[in-house]
Amino acid sequence: MLGLREVPKPPELAKRGGAWFESDTSAVKVHLGVKADFRPALKAHPAFLVRDLEQMLAVCRAQGCEVKDDEPPLTDYWRAHVFDPFGNRVELMQAL
């Protein structure tokens, strides 16, 4: 939904699990790890600056993700939080 594709991890890191993702231009890279005693991140979270927040939220909702508008809003950004299928919070922001 974020437009990132999974890329192979270096062999010496692949055995640790997790996944790496990046944008087509490689300008955005996200590395995710795993833990045996997983608990969703409800407070700590990544934030992504997007160009069209309304469209991104529509895609997230269409895929069944929970979306919450940010309260209180920031002066310079429109923000919302999306919860992935595992319960982790991801912040999406658009500059005003």
DAKA-V328975 format. One line per field, one symbol per residue. ss: DSSP state (@ for helix, = for strand, . for the rest). psi: psi as a letter, one per 40 degrees, with the letter a starting at -180 (. if undefined). burial: 1 if it has 16 or more other C-alpha atoms within 10 Angstrom, else 0. Layout:
ss=???
psi=???
burial=???
//
This chain:
ss=....===...@@@@....====......====..............===...@@@@@@@@@@...====.......=======.....=======.
psi=defiihiiiideddeeaaiiiiideedhhhhhiiidfhhihdchiihhhidgddddddddddeeihhhihhiiideihiihhhieeeihhhhihi.
burial=000100001000000000111100000000000000000000000000000010001001000011100000000001111111000111111100
//
